[in-house]
Every structure is written in structure tokens, then in C-alpha cells.
Amino acid sequence: MTQGSWQMLPIRFHRFDDDSILLTNLVGEHFFLSEDEFLAVMDGTCSDQVLLARLRARHLIQLPGERIPVELLAVKLRTRLRRLPDSTGLHIFVVTLRCEHTCRYCQVSRQPSAKSEYDMSQDTARRALDLAFRSPSPHLKIEFQGGEPLLNFPLVRWIVAEANRLNQAHAKRLTFVIATNLALLSTEILGFCAAEGIYLSTSLDGPADLHNSNRRRPGQDSWERTVAGIRLVQERLGPDRVSALMTTTEASLGRPREIIDGYADLGLRQVFLRPISPYGFALRQRGGAGYDVSRWLAFYDAGLDHIIDLNRKGVPMVETYAAIIAKKMFTNEDPGYVDLTSPAGIGLGALVYNYDGDVYASDEGRMLAEMGDHTFRLGNVRNSDYRDILLSEELLTPLQQSLTLSAPMCNTCAFEPYCGADPVFHHATMGDFVGHKAMSSFCLRNMGVFTTILRRARDDSFTRNLFWRWAQQ
């Protein structure tokens, strides 16, 4: 290429460090330039043919009159958005609000175990299933939540049977997940899960003292029951049939290595280093959101470093959030993680059917409703059909207003291809669906994670290859 003979394709840029500029295109292909290289490329004086060829290969520049680069970009963008016509794949059934735990960061108004009036009825479940099977998605995941869903296990059993019956006519790929603390796991429940191919998801916050402090129950044996349940599921159903999530509280911040090593000791090969969510009753509890983004990012960086070191030593371990982001950074696939999608994943990625039949755009929207904010309530299974719900103003307005390709500061952000719109978060924390991005903890947290992943991938070949393997999973 002769000087000035190239044209810039749609790009965004970000000063990454003192002498490094990050360039990204519409689909997240990225490249690092020094400041001098960046200025030379932008003003048409660059004479480094190797550099220009690499920029052209990443669809950051093109020759005058070329059409193929733009057409390829369009194909890649269409591929990344191909999930949209297939919404909604995840359907969450809140089968009870009852729970025998009193977790410090609980996000919903749990009810005592004896209050069966907070259980979903069979009629409500049937109507919710009718709505779920209206979804055009070829894959339906039905997830049972609570409270503790095993306290209403007869309804879980009925829903699985009824969903399988309905699916004889719909022929969808059907998956079931029970989100449970495992404290009530029994031989009967385990046998049912084995017969129906059900997956179990639980919470494990770390070592016994930390977990039991965060997740209290009578007898102070939550950790012991959870660990015993994990081992039992691994033994009877297989290691891939149980997964665990942790929530980072104030007490977790200095203990990332212990938390991760505890997962490794149990043979759990994935850990999700999640921050606490600013919803519902979590904010009223001691030990809740008592730390800022910078402290969580320090925790996350230390945890990610330890996970990378474990992999160097031959111990396979994946940090789930980094793997989701790596797929968006290093492949043309969008994993569809609800918090990192645009249009936002609310409604399109998941619907929540509360025990009383109310339908919410997300689980976080349900949590806000428990605090009296019904902004994300889309209807009720008794008087709303699928079309009413998906085309409701309660869903369309936040989707339209929060679209990252047009939202202020998102539309010029180099990290936009990796990020997502989260109107529920910004409504809860800042009072509108878009929020002020310069002050948004959602933005600060994700920009910090994006930066740490890109820096590690750029500076170390082992880590880059590790992230690439995670992205293929």
C-alpha cells in the first residue's frame, strides 16, 4: 500500500496504557498500536507494510473501492446476532419462596419453610409452561429457582413430566436445571435427577468458615451439606452434572486463592468470581455490597492470576466470566450471556415466572419487585400471552433505550463489542435504563475485566492460548 491509499473501516479506539492504543471493529477484532503507529495510520503517513497488512487482515482498514472487507464485516456481525430470532431460551420457574437458609446477601424475600402459600401452584406452572413453549427458540432450558426449589419438589417433578409431554409435539432440545443449596438432597431426588438428566447448580462461597458465615442455616452446617451434596452428585450422576457459583462478599476479598483451591479440591473445574448484585434484600444485609469496584477488581485479578498459575501446573480450571468474554474477544460467537448482550438479554434471553404467576424480564427484575419496584413486570400467566409479553412497552422501552450501538458513551467505546446493555442494573442503581456510563459501576467493572484479559493475552503466550481454549468451550 502506498501512503494514504487506505480507508479506515468503522473502528473505535482506547488508550490502553502509556504507549499503547487499542483498536476494535464492530465485531470485536482488535489490534494494539503504539501512539506513533496510531497517528501515522490515522493521518495516512504510515509506511510499515507489514503493519498495514495486519490491520487490513483484522478488518480495520481497506483499500479504496474494496467491497469484500465490508461484506465480511456484515456477515460476521449478522453471525454474532443470529441468536435474536430464536429468543427466548431460558425460562426460570420460581417454584417457591420458602428457604431454610438465611443468607447474608439474599436477594429475595425468603419465607420460612412452613409457609406453603408461597409455593407455585400446578395451575400456574401449567400456564407458565404453555408460555415457555410458545418461544421460537429450538432449545429450552427450564431452571427451577426459589427460595429453595427442593422444598416444592413434587411440583418440580410434575413440571418435568409435563414439559416432556408437551415437547413430544414441539421437538425442542429440552434441558432442566435445579438451582439448589443441596442441603435437602435425598436419594429420591438424586434418582429422579439421574433418570431425567437434570443438572444441579449450587452456591459455594469458599472455605467452611466463609461459606457458613455467608450462607447461614440452623446447625451452621451449610458448607458441610453443600460439599457432601456435590460429592454425591459427582459420584452418582457424573462430574459434569453439578456446578457451583460463588458470591464475593466483603469477607471474600482477601481470600481468592483459598476459594479457588477449594473448588479444585472438589474436582470443580469452573469458578465464577462474581461480585455481589445490587438488588433486593442483598443491600439490606450485613456483609452485602460493602466494597467498591476497585476492591473487587483487585480480588478478580488475584483470582485470575491464581487460576492461570494452576493451569501452568497442569491443574485444569476455568474462570467462567473470563471464558464468556474470551469467546466474544477471540471468536465470532456470542455465548448469549444475559448481562453481556445488546440488545439487552432481558426478556429476549430469559423470562422468569414467579410463584404467583407474575412474569418478569429477568431474575433481577423479580428481585426489584420484591422491594416494591415493578418496572420489569411484563404480565401474568393468567392473562398474558407470549406475544403480549415480548411486545410489551415494559420490555421494548428498556431494550430500545439501552442499545449499546446508540447509547451515549457506549456507541464510541472500544469495548462495546464485548460488553452489553444492562437496563435493570442501571435502573436499580441510577434511576434510568441507560445510566451515566462514566459513573456506572457496571461499566467500571467490565472495563477493568476486559482490560485485564486483553493485557494478559497480549503479554503472555501461555495465557493467550489458555484464553483461546476457554473460548472454544
C-alpha positions, 0 to 999 in steps of 0.5 A: 500500500502506498501512503494514504491509499487506505480507508479506515473501516468503522473502528473505535479506539482506547488508550490502553496504557502509556504507549499503547492504543487499542483498536476494535471493529464492530465485531470485536477484532482488535489490534494494539498500536503504539501512539506513533503507529496510531497517528501515522495510520490515522493521518495516512503517513504510515509506511510499515507494510507489514503493519498495514497488512495486519490491520487490513487482515483484522478488518480495520482498514481497506483499500479504496473501492474494496467491497469484500472487507465490508461484506465480511464485516456484515456477515460476521456481525449478522453471525454474532446476532443470529441468536435474536430470532430464536429468543427466548431460551431460558425460562426460570420457574420460581417454584417457591419462596420458602428457604431454610437458609438465611443468607447474608446477601439474599436477594429475595424475600425468603419465607420460612419453610412452613409457609406453603402459600408461597409455593407455585401452584400446578395451575400456574406452572401449567400456564407458565409452561404453555408460555415457555413453549410458545418461544421460537427458540429450538432449545429450552432450558427450564431452571427451577429457582426459589427460595429453595426449589427442593422444598416444592419438589413434587411440583418440580417433578410434575413440571418435568413430566409435563414439559416432556409431554408437551415437547413430544409435539414441539421437538425442542432440545429440552434441558432442566436445571435445579438451582439448589443449596443441596442441603435437602438432597435425598436419594429420591431426588438424586434418582429422579435427577439421574433418570431425567438428566437434570443438572444441579447448580449450587452456591459455594462461597469458599472455605467452611468458615466463609461459606457458613458465615455467608450462607447461614442455616440452623446447625451452621452446617451449610458448607458441610451439606453443600460439599457432601451434596456435590460429592454425591452428585459427582459420584452418582450422576457424573462430574459434569452434572453439578456446578457451583457459583460463588458470591464475593462478599466483603469477607471474600476479598482477601481470600481468592486463592483459598476459594479457588483451591477449594473448588479444585479440591472438589474436582470443580473445574469452573469458578465464577468470581462474581461480585455481589448484585445490587438488588433486593434484600442483598443491600439490606444485609450485613456483609452485602455490597460493602466494597467498591469496584476497585476492591473487587477488581483487585480480588478478580485479578488475584483470582485470575492470576491464581487460576492461570498459575494452576493451569501452568501446573497442569491443574485444569480450571476455568474462570467462567466470566473470563471464558464468556468474554474470551469467546466474544474477544477471540471468536465470532460467537456470542455465548448469549450471556444475559448481562453481556448482550445488546440488545439487552438479554432481558426478556429476549434471553430469559423470562422468569415466572414467579410463584404467583404467576407474575412474569418478569424480564429477568431474575433481577427484575423479580428481585426489584419487585420484591422491594416494591419496584415493578418496572420489569413486570411484563404480565401474568400467566393468567392473562398474558400471552407470549406475544403480549409479553415480548411486545410489551412497552415494559420490555421494548422501552428498556431494550430500545433505550439501552442499545449499546450501538446508540447509547451515549458513551457506549456507541464510541467505546472500544469495548462495546463489542464485548460488553452489553446493555444492562437496563435493570442494573442501571435502573436499580442503581441510577434511576434510568435504563441507560445510566451515566456510563462514566459513573456506572459501576457496571461499566467500571467493572467490565472495563477493568475485566476486559482490560485485564484479559486483553493485557494478559493475552497480549503479554503472555503466550501461555495465557493467550492460548489458555484464553483461546481454549476457554473460548472454544468451550 
